[in-house]
């Protein structure tokens, strides 16, 4: 399933990705969970991922503290405050990360909402990630701490599917945002 979804993304043009990013930001900014947030943990999209740059800049412009991930050698995530596009640096795997001080992996516990990357989500709100486990660790950290931020995955419309494979450690998301709109899921 991951291979098929990644292959579909390769068919998107740069213009497709740019247009989708603007629409995705517009839809996400309407979410009450983001409007009311003091801190949002997000990520910088790369390649043909659903674009997040417009969204994170808009959140920052609204005075919302945006935390961005820093990939650690063991694939866990540290976090740093987003200080603007000019303060992003190239990192492993072609990722862009904030250049500022590292806050530690537990900084995500301060987030009122967590924007998650993914490849698909199903009708139950179960998310299929890329398989590296970084965000599984983040979600486990949140669960262990009893933190309950709004979990929102950002996808293209065709990536909302009937069913994704599920493992015992997987956590459902509260909503999926696509360029076409928002779909909410019942609380588990």
Secondary structure, DSSP 4 states (H G I P E B T S, - for coil): -HHHHHHHHHT--HHHHHHHHHHHHHHHHT-HHHHT-SEEEE----TTSPP-HHHHHHHHHTT-EEEEEEE-TTS-EEEEE---GGGEEE-GGG-EEE-S----GGGGGG-SEEEE--SEEETT-BEE--SS-HHHHHHHHHHHHT--PEEEEE--GGGEES-----TT--B-SEEEETTEEEE----
